[in-house]
């Protein structure tokens, strides 16, 4: 496998991981907001 191919694969993997990380962070933020709303509604 050529160095260029490996470099391309690593860059693509990094993009995918960054996107997954962003989605995961957003999901946690959304869950936290939802939890805050439910808690405030109960009070």
C-alpha positions in Angstrom: 0.0 0.0 0.0 1.4 3.4 -1.0 2.0 6.1 1.5 -0.6 8.3 -0.2 -3.3 5.7 0.2 -2.5 5.3 3.9 -2.5 9.0 4.3 -5.9 9.3 2.6 -7.4 6.5 4.8 -6.1 8.2 8.0 -7.6 11.5 6.9 -11.0 9.9 6.1 -11.0 8.1 9.4 -10.2 11.3 11.2 -13.2 13.0 9.5 -15.5 10.2 10.4 -14.3 10.2 14.0 -14.7 14.0 14.3 -18.2 13.8 12.9 -19.1 10.9 15.3 -17.7 12.9 18.2 -19.7 16.0 17.2 -22.9 13.9 17.0 -22.3 12.2 20.3 -21.6 15.6 22.0 -24.8 17.1 20.5 -26.8 14.0 21.7 -25.5 14.4 25.2 -26.3 18.1 25.2 -29.9 17.4 24.0 -30.4 14.7 26.6 -29.2 17.1 29.3 -31.6 19.8 28.1 -34.4 17.3 28.1 -33.5 16.1 31.6 -33.4 19.7 32.9 -36.8 20.4 31.4 -38.3 17.3 33.0 -36.8 18.1 36.3 -38.1 21.7 36.3 -41.5 20.5 35.3 -41.6 18.2 38.3 -40.7 20.9 40.7 
